[in-house]
Amino acid sequence: MPFMFNATIVNGMGLTGWLESPPVWKPSGGDTSASNGDVSASGGDLGAHVDVRFEFSDVLWPYSGYLAFYARVKPSAKKSEGIASGTITFTVLSPPGPGETELRRSTVNVPVKFQVIPTPPRAKRVLWSQYHSVRYPPGYIPRDNLEAKNDILVRPVSFTYPNTQLQIPNYHPITVH
C-alpha cells in the first residue's frame, strides 16, 4: 500500500505565491545496492528504496495551497522491514512587498519518517471500506436511564478509523477509498 499524506502550505510572505520548482525527495541514507528485495539486513535507512511523487497547488492563494505526498516501496525493498526517512524540500516564492524589488523566497524542509513492512499474505489482510460502512447518526444520543443526572448524553462509539481502532494482532488493515 502506498503511503499518502496531504499537507497545507502556508505562505506568510504575501497573499499570493507559488513553488519555484517541484518538491524534491532527499533520502536520509541506506544501502541502495541490494537487488534481492530484502535490504533490511543491512540495517540502513530505507529512504532510498522509496518511489516518491508529489502533487501541489500551482498558485498559493489566498495565503495557502496544498502538497500531496505519495510514497511506494520500490521492488528493491519489497521484502524489507524498517524505517524509511528523508526530507521533502521546496521553495516558495512571493511577489515583492512595497518598496522591495526582489521576489520573496522561503525554502522549506519537511522531515518525513515512516515504517516499511513486507506485503502481508492475503490471509492476514483486513479489507476496510471507509465509504461503504454503516454511518453512525450525527450528534449525541440520549441515554435510556433518566436517573443519570451528570452525563445525560452519550457520545456514539466511532469505529471509523481503522488505523486507531482496528488493532488485531498479526493482521494489517487495508483502507479502500
C-alpha positions as CSV (number, residue, x, y, z in Angstrom):
1,M,0.0,0.0,0.0
2,P,1.3,3.5,-0.8
3,F,1.8,6.0,2.0
4,M,-0.3,9.1,1.2
5,F,-0.1,12.4,3.0
6,N,-1.7,15.8,2.4
7,A,-0.2,18.9,3.8
8,T,-1.2,22.6,3.7
9,I,1.5,25.0,2.6
10,V,1.0,28.3,4.4
11,N,2.6,31.4,2.7
12,G,3.3,34.0,5.3
13,M,5.2,36.2,2.8
14,G,2.2,37.5,1.0
15,L,-1.4,37.0,-0.3
16,T,-0.2,35.0,-3.3
17,G,2.7,32.8,-4.1
18,W,3.9,29.7,-6.0
19,L,6.5,26.9,-5.8
20,E,9.7,27.7,-7.6
21,S,10.1,24.1,-8.8
22,P,8.5,20.8,-7.9
23,P,9.3,19.4,-4.4
24,V,12.4,17.1,-4.1
25,W,12.7,13.9,-2.0
26,K,16.1,13.6,-0.4
27,P,16.5,10.1,1.3
28,S,18.3,10.0,4.6
29,G,20.5,7.2,3.6
30,G,20.5,3.4,3.3
31,D,22.1,0.7,1.1
32,T,21.0,1.0,-2.5
33,S,22.9,-2.0,-3.8
34,A,20.6,-4.9,-2.8
35,S,18.6,-6.4,-5.6
36,N,17.1,-9.5,-3.9
37,G,14.2,-7.5,-2.4
38,D,15.5,-7.6,1.2
39,V,17.7,-4.7,2.2
40,S,16.7,-4.7,5.9
41,A,19.6,-7.0,6.7
42,S,22.0,-4.1,6.0
43,G,20.4,-2.1,8.9
44,G,20.3,1.1,6.9
45,D,17.5,3.5,6.3
46,L,15.1,2.5,3.5
47,G,14.5,6.1,2.2
48,A,16.5,5.4,-1.0
49,H,14.2,2.4,-1.7
50,V,11.0,4.6,-1.9
51,D,9.4,5.9,-5.0
52,V,8.1,9.4,-4.2
53,R,5.7,11.5,-6.2
54,F,4.1,14.9,-5.5
55,E,1.1,17.0,-6.5
56,F,0.8,20.6,-5.4
57,S,-1.0,23.9,-5.9
58,D,0.0,25.9,-9.0
59,V,-0.8,29.1,-7.0
60,L,-0.8,29.6,-3.3
61,W,-3.8,31.9,-2.9
62,P,-5.0,33.3,-0.5
63,Y,-2.0,32.6,1.7
64,S,-2.1,28.8,1.3
65,G,-2.1,25.8,-1.0
66,Y,-1.7,22.0,-0.8
67,L,1.1,19.5,-1.1
68,A,0.2,15.8,-1.7
69,F,2.9,13.3,-1.0
70,Y,2.7,9.7,-2.3
71,A,5.4,7.1,-1.4
72,R,5.6,3.5,-2.5
73,V,8.3,0.9,-1.8
74,K,10.4,0.0,-4.8
75,P,10.8,-3.6,-5.8
76,S,14.4,-3.4,-4.4
77,A,13.0,-3.4,-0.9
78,K,9.7,-5.4,-1.3
79,K,10.7,-7.9,1.4
80,S,12.3,-5.4,3.7
81,E,11.2,-4.2,7.1
82,G,12.4,-1.0,8.8
83,I,12.2,2.8,8.7
84,A,12.2,4.9,5.6
85,S,13.1,8.6,6.2
86,G,14.1,11.6,4.2
87,T,13.4,15.2,3.6
88,I,10.9,17.0,1.3
89,T,12.4,20.3,0.1
90,F,10.7,23.0,-1.8
91,T,11.0,26.8,-2.2
92,V,8.0,29.2,-2.0
93,L,8.2,32.4,-4.0
94,S,6.0,35.5,-3.5
95,P,5.9,38.9,-5.2
96,P,8.0,41.7,-3.7
97,G,6.4,43.8,-1.0
98,P,6.1,47.6,-1.0
99,G,9.5,49.2,-1.6
100,E,11.1,45.8,-2.5
101,T,12.4,44.8,-5.9
102,E,13.4,41.1,-5.3
103,L,10.9,38.2,-5.1
104,R,10.4,36.9,-1.6
105,R,11.8,33.4,-1.2
106,S,11.5,30.8,1.6
107,T,13.0,27.3,1.4
108,V,11.1,24.7,3.3
109,N,12.5,21.3,4.6
110,V,10.0,18.8,5.9
111,P,11.4,15.7,7.6
112,V,9.4,12.5,6.9
113,K,9.8,9.1,8.6
114,F,7.5,6.1,8.2
115,Q,7.6,2.4,8.8
116,V,8.0,-0.1,5.9
117,I,6.8,-3.7,6.2
118,P,6.8,-6.6,3.7
119,T,3.4,-7.1,2.0
120,P,1.5,-9.4,4.3
121,P,0.0,-12.6,3.0
122,R,-3.6,-12.3,1.8
123,A,-4.9,-14.4,4.8
124,K,-3.5,-11.7,7.1
125,R,-5.1,-8.6,5.4
126,V,-8.3,-7.0,6.6
127,L,-10.2,-5.1,3.9
128,W,-11.8,-1.9,5.3
129,S,-14.2,0.1,3.1
130,Q,-14.3,3.5,4.6
131,Y,-17.1,4.8,2.4
132,H,-19.4,1.8,2.5
133,S,-19.5,1.4,6.2
134,V,-22.8,2.0,8.1
135,R,-22.8,5.6,9.3
136,Y,-23.5,6.5,12.9
137,P,-26.0,9.2,13.4
138,P,-24.5,12.7,13.8
139,G,-24.6,14.4,17.2
140,Y,-25.4,12.8,20.6
141,I,-27.8,10.1,21.6
142,P,-29.8,10.4,24.8
143,R,-29.5,7.6,27.4
144,D,-32.3,5.3,28.4
145,N,-31.6,5.9,32.1
146,L,-33.3,9.1,33.1
147,E,-31.9,8.7,36.7
148,A,-28.4,9.8,35.4
149,K,-28.1,13.5,36.1
150,N,-24.4,14.2,35.3
151,D,-24.0,12.9,31.8
152,I,-27.4,12.5,30.1
153,L,-25.9,12.4,26.6
154,V,-23.8,9.5,25.4
155,R,-21.3,10.0,22.6
156,P,-21.6,7.3,19.9
157,V,-18.7,5.0,19.6
158,S,-16.9,5.7,16.4
159,F,-15.3,2.7,14.6
160,T,-14.5,4.7,11.5
161,Y,-10.7,4.9,11.9
162,P,-9.1,1.5,11.3
163,N,-5.6,2.9,12.0
164,T,-6.5,3.8,15.6
165,Q,-9.5,1.5,16.3
166,L,-8.8,-1.7,14.4
167,Q,-5.9,-3.3,16.3
168,I,-5.9,-7.1,15.6
169,P,-2.5,-8.7,16.3
170,N,-0.8,-10.0,13.2
171,Y,-3.4,-8.5,10.8
172,H,-2.9,-5.5,8.6
173,P,-5.9,-3.2,7.7
174,I,-6.1,-2.0,4.1
175,T,-8.3,1.0,3.6
176,V,-10.3,1.2,0.4
177,H,-11.5,4.6,-0.8
